[in-house]
């Protein structure tokens, strides 16, 4: 039986502790006080960034007793590679939900993995089509490096030094049935897939 090509770097408990820490940092950095109208809002980038935003929203609420606005954005048509994609590789489009005024608020964009920075740039473009926030901060579960744009996260769950031929898999209970972050080399995944197919 072939060895598992993936290496788990965050398990369920690690992921929970990581999100609790990020929630504390968001509250501290933005001075969210109980009973006050919060000037901060959480916005997740579809798909897993939206799940992370919902979890952080619940944790911030537990910490402050305050209902922080929550939204999500779909960046499918804001990506700079949309025109170059083949018809069979087009993104799945989700609805954007921003049911509050962005003006004057600090928006904390939430995503699962920060890589080149192009997804975040697209999300910022999307935000500004809906309003003009006073600040935009970035919270990511994993930062794997290899930036192509000058974008740096304000809140990082885990820094993951990776090679370009490696892939980072964020799996969440809501979308994948399990909470974990794993790393694998592309060639190891292909080898494991080929071996599995041969044993069928």
PAKOLLUM-366368 format. One record per residue (C-alpha): x, y, z; residue in three letters. Coordinates in steps of 0.05 Angstrom, whole numbers, plus 5000, padded with zeros to 4 digits. Layout:
XYZALA...
//
This chain:
500050005000UNK503150674980UNK505051175034UNK500551775046UNK503452335003UNK500652865050UNK503553135115UNK498553425164UNK501154075195UNK494754285232UNK489753805260UNK482753945288UNK485254195356UNK490854605325UNK485954935278UNK481155105334UNK486755415377UNK489355795317UNK482656115302UNK481656295376UNK488356645375UNK486657025311UNK479957235341UNK483457515403UNK488357895358UNK482658195317UNK479058425381UNK485358725410UNK487759075347UNK480859375332UNK478759535404UNK472059175398UNK468359345462UNK462159015490UNK455759405478UNK458859885426UNK457159895352UNK463359555323UNK467259925271UNK470159265246UNK466858745201UNK469058055178UNK468557875104UNK470457185078UNK472957015009UNK469056434979UNK469455864991UNK473555665052UNK475156385070UNK467656485080UNK467455885128UNK473456155166UNK470056845171UNK463856515200UNK467956155253UNK471756785271UNK465257165274UNK462656675326UNK469156715366UNK469357475365UNK462157475389UNK463857015446UNK469757455467UNK466058125464UNK458657985469UNK458058425407UNK454958255340UNK460358425289UNK457858495217UNK459357885174UNK459557835098UNK462657435042UNK465157604972UNK465857204908UNK471857434867UNK470856984807UNK470157554757UNK475357994791UNK481057504780UNK486557724732UNK486957024701UNK479556954684UNK480457094609UNK486056584603UNK482156004633UNK479455454588UNK471855354585UNK472454724627UNK476555084681UNK471755654696UNK470655814770UNK464455634809UNK460756284821UNK457756434889UNK453457014912UNK456657604948UNK453357815014UNK455158495042UNK448758715078UNK451959285116UNK455159955101UNK462659885088UNK463960625095UNK468160805155UNK469160085176UNK475359665183UNK474159045140UNK477958415159UNK478357985096UNK478857245113UNK481856695070UNK484756005079UNK491456035044UNK495556645023UNK499956484963UNK501356974907UNK496757514934UNK492557544871UNK486257274905UNK486757814959UNK487758364907UNK481558124871UNK477658114937UNK479758834952UNK477459054883UNK470758704897UNK470059054964UNK471059744935UNK465459624885UNK460759584946UNK463460174987UNK469660505014UNK472060205080UNK476860615122UNK481660025128UNK482459325100UNK486058805142UNK487658085122UNK486957455163UNK489356795135UNK489656095163UNK496155935127UNK501456365092UNK505555935045UNK509856495016UNK511656594942UNK508257274938UNK507557604870UNK504358234897UNK506258674956UNK500958395003UNK502258195075UNK497157905124UNK495458245190UNK493457585223UNK496756925206UNK494856245233UNK501155885211UNK507056065166UNK508355475120UNK514955505082UNK513455125018UNK516554974951UNK512755194890UNK511454474870UNK507954334936UNK500554424949UNK497154645013UNK490454325028UNK485754665077UNK479954215095UNK474254455139UNK468554075171UNK463254485135UNK466054355065UNK470353725071UNK467953345132UNK474553435170UNK478653995200UNK485953975179UNK491454315139UNK496153875099UNK502053955051UNK503953494994UNK508553514934UNK504953504868UNK509152914842UNK507652514905UNK500252624895UNK500652394823UNK504751774843UNK499751594897UNK493851694849UNK497151254796UNK498650714847UNK491450724873UNK488750664802UNK493350064788UNK490649694849UNK483349764828UNK
//
